[in-house]
Amino acid sequence: MKPYIELKGASGAVYRYKLAENGDPGTTIAGNYVYVDARGDVVYAGEANNLIDAKSRWADARARHGATWLYTRLNVSGASRADEYSDIVIALQPVMNQAD
């Protein structure tokens, strides 16, 4: 597992995400997050006003899609969070986001 990963959005922008040690975001700050499987594929991307909520779909992601790691990116601005979320989902098409 890498301490950081960089994800490229559909716009070409690159976003740096930090590994949440022990699957715990460790903060209540707003931000974006991704669940990543053992191959390094993003299986779910999300955004939250409180990163503690990043675990909301974790059990399902682990059981159904092999999610292994949680990565987060602090992003207080709601508009920036939404834009980044959309950019990543369009580019990576995470399997769990396609079902939403």
N, C-alpha and C positions, 0 to 999 in steps of 0.2 A: 504494500500500500504506500502511496506517495503522500507526503504531507500537504502538497498542493497539486491541483490539476488546473489546466487551462482549457476552457471550452470556447469554441468558435461559434458565434451566432450566424444566422442567415445573412445579416448585414455585413459580416466580415469582422465585426468587433470581437475581441477576445476578452473573456471574463475569467478571473482567477478565483478559484474556490479553495477553501482551507478544510482539511480533514477535521471532523468533529471527533475528538478523542473519545473512545469508548462509546461512540454513537450519541454523545451528549453535546448539543450545541453550546452549552455553557454560558448562554447569554439570553436576555429577554429583548434584545434589540431587534428591530425589523431587518429583514433580509430575504435573500433567495437561497434555495437549497436544492441539492440533487441527491438521489439515491443511485449508487453505482454498484454494478455486479462485479464478480471476480475477474471477468475479462476486461473490465474498465469501461463497459458500456453504461450510459446513463439510462436507467429504467424508469425514472420519474423525476420531473422538475417541478418545483413549487415556489411559492412566495408566501411570506407571512409577516404580519405586523409584530409578531413575537416569535422568535426562532425556536422557542420551546415547542411551538406547534409543528415544527418540522418532523416530529415523530408521529404525526397523526395517521399516516398510512404505512408506517414502517413495517408492522407485523405482516400486512398483506404483501408488501413488496418483497420481504424476505421469503415468505412461504411460496408465493406464486411466481416470482421473477428472479429469485436468487440474489436480491440486494445484499451487499456485504458491507458497504461503507456509506456514510452520510458526510457530505461536504456542504459547507455553508459559505455565504458571501454576505457581509454586512452591507446594507443598502437602505438607509433611512428614508429616502425620498420615495413616496408611493408611486409617482410617475416613472421614475427610473427603474424601480423594481418591476413594475408591470411591463415596461418596454424590454427589459432584459429577459424576463420570463418568456415573453412572446418570441423574442429573437432566438432563444435557445430551443424552445419547443418546435418552432418551425424548422430550424436547422437539424436538430438531432432526432426529432420525432420519437421521444421516449414511449415505450410500449404502454405504460400506464396512463400517459396523457392522451393517447389515442382513444382510449376507452371512455374518457370523460365526456 
